[in-house]
Amino acid sequence: MAADVLSAAGAAHDPSDAAATVEAYAAEIAATGADHAVRSNLTLLTAALHKVGGHPALATRRRAARAVSPAHDDLVAVFTELGMTTLTEQQRLQLAQDLIGTVTGRTDSPRERARATGRESILDSFEHLDSMDISHILAPTSAPTRSVAQKRRKAGDLIGLPVGTRPDYRYPAFQLDRTQHRIHPLVRHANKHLDVDHDPYGAASWWLTPTDILDGRTPLEDLEAGDLTEMAIDNVLDTARRGM
């Protein structure tokens, strides 16, 4: 995060490479078209600096930034001045990447890339329904509305996988008993114990994970084969909690 870069900054450095750093900033912002959003992020970061204004080190750095130029009308200029007088070249470039990444969804973090890849793999493992599909299935005699799926998701009955920044939700289709117009009772039983509202991808991965309790099969495979029971679900969950 940008805040981590700032808090890790050392003493003031000679800004002799300022032009190169500005060029790097400009190229990234121009390539992503993120000028407005970057400025919004700078507004928040500047406000954060003011909020911790009593910190001696930050106060010293702000005075150093003011010494570079007295002009403070442009928030981008103010924050650039502060960065040039407090951060190393590597830290400045990291800050630029962090700022742009927060508004474009781009990231160079290996952990974040791995997390995104894992989510894509989970999404690709299921047939999906959207909120309106859920409404048609669970409330077929009523006018379709997104709130039907939302309520079931927040109640912990239904896994909804968030996609995008808005986000939209994708509901794995295996959860629904379309004939009976309901969430499958065994799915609801398991989901209630899987924290589906706060960790939907983790809950979805549970259904895809082979376990010795089921002789190497996944809970989803046994559900689709008609072999899954509440007792088996409880045993798999208990084993996972014990870390076995």
N, C-alpha and C positions, 0 to 999 in steps of 0.2 A: 504494500500500500504506500501511497505517497507520504502519509504521515510517518510511516516507519523510516522512510528515507530521510525525512527531515530530522527526526529525533536522533538518527544515527550520525548526523553531520558533525564534523569536527570544527576546528578553527577556520578563520577566513582564508581563502585561497586567492592567488593572483588570477584574475579573470582574463588571462591573455588569450585563451581559446574561446572567448565569448562568441565570436562571429561563427565559428564552426558549430557551436552548440545551438545558436539561434537558427542556423540553416537546417540543422537536424530537426528542431522543433517545427519549423515552417513546413518542411517537406512532409512530415508525418501528418500535420494538421490539414495541409492542402490535399494530400492523398485520400484522406478519410472524409473530408468535408465537415469536420467536427468543430469548426471555429466557435459557433455559438455555445455548444455544449461544454467545450473546454473553458470558455470564459465563465460559464456558470459554475464549473468546478473550482475555478480560481477564486470566485467570489466566496464560496464556502470555505476554502482553505485560508483565505485572507481573514475571514471572520474568526476562524479557529485560532489564528495567530494572535489576533487582538484579545481573544478570550483568555489566552494564557500569557497575557502581556506582563504579568508579575514575575515570570521566570527570568532570572538574571541573564542567562545565556541567550535566550530569545530576544530580550531587550537589547543586548549588545549587538546582536546580528541585525536587528532592525535599524539601529543607529548607523551601522556600517552600510546598510542598504541605502539609507537616506543620504549618506555622504557621496554615493555614486552619482545621484541625480536628485534634485529637489522636486521633480515632477511626480505627482501621485494620482493624476486624474485617470490614468489607464491602469486597471487592475492587472492586466497582463504585464505591463512594464514594471509595476511595483513588485510583482512576484518574481519576475525575471531578475530584477536587481537584487532581490533578497537571495535568490538561488546562486547568482554569480559570486556573491561575496561570502557564502557560507558552505557551498557544496563543492566536492571534487568534480572533475569532468564525468567520471563514471556515475556518480550520484545524480548529477544533473540530467544525464541521459536516461537514467533509470526513472527519475521523477517524471520526465516527459513521457516515457512509455507508460507509466502508471496512470498519469492523467488522461492520456488518449485512450488507453485500454478501458478505463472506467466508463467512457461515453460511447465507445464503438463496439464493446463486447470482445475486443481482441485481447489476447494475453500471450505472453511468452513463458509463463510459468509452467514448468513440466507437470507440476501437481494439477494445475487447472486443466491442462491439455489432457492428462490422463483421466481426470474426472469427466470432462466433456465426452471423451471417447467411450467411457463406461456408460454414460447416460445414453449415447447414441446406440450402443449395443443393446441395452435394455429395451429401448424404444423399438428397435428393429425386431425384437423377439416376439412381439405381440401384434395381433390384429387390434386396431384401435377404434373406439367410438368417441364422438365429440359430445358436448353437453346436451345438444338437442336430440341426439340419438338416445341418450340416457333418459331424457324426458319422455320420448315416444314409447320407450320400453316400460318404464316404471309407472308412468301416468298416461296410458294410452287414450283415456277418455277426456283428458284435459288439454287445453291449449299448451303447446310445448313451450317450456321456459328453462333457461339455464339454471335457475335457482334449485331445481330438483336435484341435479347432479352436485351442485355446490353444497347443499345441505347434507347430502349423504357423504360427501367427501370430508366435510368438516366434522361430521359425527364419527368418523373413523370407520365407516362401513365400506367405503369404496376408494380404491387407489386411483388418483388422478395425477398423471405425470405432467408437470409444468413444462411448457416449451416456449422459448422466446422470453423477451423481457416484459411483456404485458402482464402475466403470461396467458397463453391458451393452455387448456388441459386436454390430455389424451387419456382415455379410460380403456385399459386392457379389456377386450371384449369377453374374455373367459369368465369374468366376474358376474356376468348377467345370465339369469335363467329367463330366456325370452318367452318360453312357453307359459311360464307362470307369472311373467311380468314382475320379476323381483330380482334382488341380488341373491346369488346362490347362498343358501344358509351356511355351508362350510366355508365359503369365501368370507362371508361376514364374520364368522367365528374367528378365523385366522387374522383377518385385517384388524379386528378390535385389539389384538395383542401386538400389532406390528407398527404402531405409531404412524399410520399412513398419512395423516395430515401434515406431520412435521418432517417425515423422511420417506416420501413416496417412492423414490428410486430404490432406497434400501428395502422397503417392503416388497416392491416388485421383484427385486433380485432374490428375495427369499423364496418366492414361488418357482424360481428357475434354478435353484441350487440343489444338486443331488445330495442325498444324505444316506448314511448307513441304516438309519431307522426305517427307511423305505426301500432297503435293499439296493441302494445306489440310484434310485429314481428321484425325480424332483416332485415336490408337492403338486405342481401343475400337471405332471404326467399322470399321477395317481388320481387327481380330480377328474381329468378327462377320461380316464379308464374306468371311472366309477368305483375305484378302490380306496379312496381317501375317506377317513373317518375323523370325528372330533378327537378321539383318543390319540390317533396317529398325529394329528396336528399338535396337540398338547405335548406329546412326547418329543416331537421335532423342536418345538419352541423351547421346552425345558432343557434339552440337550444343548441348544445354541446359547442359552443364557449361562449354562455352566461352563461354556467354552470347550466342550468336549468334541 
